[in-house]
Amino acid sequence: MKHIIPFSLFALLTLGACNNSSDDDSNNPSIPNSDLSGNWKVTYFWDEDEDETYEFNGYTFEFKSDGTFVALLPGGSTQNGTWGERPDDGVTKLDITIPGAKPLDELNEDWVILEKTNTSLKLRDDDNTYLEEIHFIKQ
């Protein structure tokens, strides 16, 4: 009996010190940026209740391995932002942050990755109040 009490106390202290943070993604490291090298264009953009793909006509995007996201705008100018992948509630998300007016501001999301291949990237916003989805294809 003398050995059960110290062992029980040790077990309680050990288990109490463990922190299961499956719901807390603040401690999850980011995923190294995968190979999305090359130029990409938007082939589909649905925002709320309508197809707004046309807003990205003439835009090209580059996901650089250092986490830089570059938008090549119609007319030849560029706008730099950032991107990165991370786990969140059992899914992988792709975060894009880029300054600028519409349509670039539409990209500022933590997108759920629906599909990622060497030539296709399909993303959806996880906000269930309305559908927002974007598809990129490698040029």
Phi, psi and omega in degrees: 000325180299327183279336182290319182295309178298321179296316179298318179296317178299316180297317179296317179294320180293313179294324179293332180282339179286140180236111176274106185252038181297333178269347182255103183272003180292338179267353181284130178289156176288155178276137176304137182301124182284173184282099173243027185300156181103182181262139183233150174231155179278126177252348181201132173216113178252126180232113180063278186224017180206155177282119180240028180304323182306333181297337182259010176301131178087355179268143172231145183234147178229127175262104182274151184294342178275006179091005177275137177245120185245127174257123174263110187275157173303137182099349172102350179281165180234157175225127182260144175214203180226160175211158176188156178254148178203152175281146178203115178050044175083003176235162175261132179247152175243115180267131174237132174228119179212129178285160177135167180273181179304135008268354184301323181296340177291340182277344183287087183212166165255091188280138171280130179279115178272322181207137176216114176233186178292341185233356185220138177223118180240127186232149177221140174288140181274005176287118184276001180287332175201161183274129172223119184219143179223140178238135174246148172230141181285136180273000000 
